[in-house]
């Protein structure tokens, strides 16, 4: 699938995401009988939004400006291995590729 490049379509897609979130939240809130659950839900949504911001903005702008993550999987691989998925760590880059020096 080709990348989305039309600005109007990108904005439309963003608006659809917001509408879907509002609709799903509204349906969920009608099912919650205790206000405490609404507050816990709001905190969970806020925390995940901040984590997403951390993964895609804070890391790129303040920790490793040479890498832009394509998705959460790329961020997870970067977190686990400590380098970009397409580059070898320094110790391995000096090797001939098969693990021997």
Phi, psi and omega in degrees: 000137181284155177291147178283124183237343181284120184298322180294320180291322178297315177298318179300317178298317178298317178296320178298320177299316179296315179298319178298317178296318179295316179298311180297319178295319178299316178296317179296317181296328178291337181271343182274125182264346182242131182298333179299324179293325177296316179295316179297318178299314180298319178295318179297315179297314179300316182295318178293324175297318178294322178296319178296316176300317178301313184294322188254348179241306185297312180299313183295320186270335186239337184254307183221084185291350182274359183229132174246126183282137179275341181184180181294329177295316176299319178296319179297317178296319178298319180295318183288313187265345176077012177206170178295145182299334183267006178235148179275149174296163185302320182296320183281333182292339179276347180276170182272010174105337181256013176094353179253152178269000000 
